[in-house]
Amino acid sequence: MDILQWIIIALIAAYVISRFIPTKGITNITVQEAKDKFKDKNIQFIDVRTLGEYKANHRPQFKNIPLSDLPTKANKLDKDKAVVVICQSGMRSAKAAKILKKQGFAKIYNVKGGMNAWF
């Protein structure tokens, strides 16, 4: 293989690896750990599922801000408080956590397994 092929392979490998490295300031937590945080008044709870999903099944502590609305509505949240994000499986909330991190939130918790793991 020539040098260009090695560079392309290295770039692809670096990209794939970067997708699995946790982002600083984002912590994955279990459902039980999320429940334990309900007592803390300095934590905001955000459900990033669609409104229909939220209405069908949600926890009252979580405020619904769909993932598609989060980039524009995150400014309504307090950046000085920690944020717990949840979705159905944990994938959208992981994306939401990265959006919040880019917008300056310092302490973000993503619920592993999302609502699927709640029961």
N, C-alpha and C positions, 0 to 999 in steps of 0.2 A: 504494500500500500504506500501511496505517496503521502507527503506531509499534509496535504489538504484533507485527505480522508481521516487522518489521525486527529486533526484539529476539529473536524466536524463531529467525530465520535466523542472527543473530549468535551465539547460543548454540550452535546446531548446528554452525556453522563452527568455533567455538572448541573444541568437543568433538572434532571430527574432526581438527583440527590437533594437539591435545594428544596424540592417540593415536600420532602419528608423531614427536614430539619425544623424543629419547632421555632416559632418566632418569639423573640425575647418579649416578655410582658404578656404573653398569652399562655394560660395554663389550662390543660385539659383536666376536667374534674368528673367525678362520678355523680350519678343522680343523688346519692346520699349526701355527698359533699355539697351539692347545690341546695338540698333541703336544709342542711345545717346552716347555710348562709341566710336563710329567710329571717332569722332573728336580727341580723345586722342591718340597721337603718341606713348605713352608708354604702349600700350596694344597690345597684339598679338591675332589674331583671327584664330582659328583652327576649321576646319570642319572634323570630324572623320568618316564620311560616306565613303562608297566604292567609288572608282574613277568613276564608272558608275553612281552612285547616284549624285555625285558631278557635273559631266558633264551635267547631265540632268537638274539640277536646283541648282544654288548656288548664293551667294552674293560675289562680287569681293573682298571684304575686307577679306574674309576667305580663308586661305591657306588649301589645302587638305592634311591631314595626316591621312590615314585610321586607325581605332582603332587597327587593327592587327599590324600595323607598328609603332605605337606610342612608345612602350617601347624602341625600338632601335633608333628612330628618334627624340625623345624628347631632346636629347643632342644638337640638332641644334637650339633649342629655347633659348631665353634669360631668365634665372631664375630670373633676377632682374626686369623683366617686368611682369605685370599682364597678364593673359591668359583668353580669352573667348572661350569656347568650345561649339560646336553645333553638332547635328546629325539630324536624321529625326524626332524622337519623344522625345528625352531627356534622353533616357535610356543609349545608348552607350556613350553619352557625360558625363553622370554621372560616368560611369566606367572610362572614359578617365581622368576626373578630379581627381579621386582617384589615378590613375597611376601617374599623374603629381605631386600630393601631395607627394607621396612616393619618387619621384625623386627630391624633394627639392624645388618645386615651392611654393611660399608663398601665392599668391593671385590668385585665380582661380574662374571664373564665369561660371556657367552652364546655358545655355538658356533653360528655362522650355518650354516643348512642341516642342522644336526643329524647324525644317523647317515646320512641320505641322502647327505650330502656326504663321508662318511668314505672312501669307496672311489674 
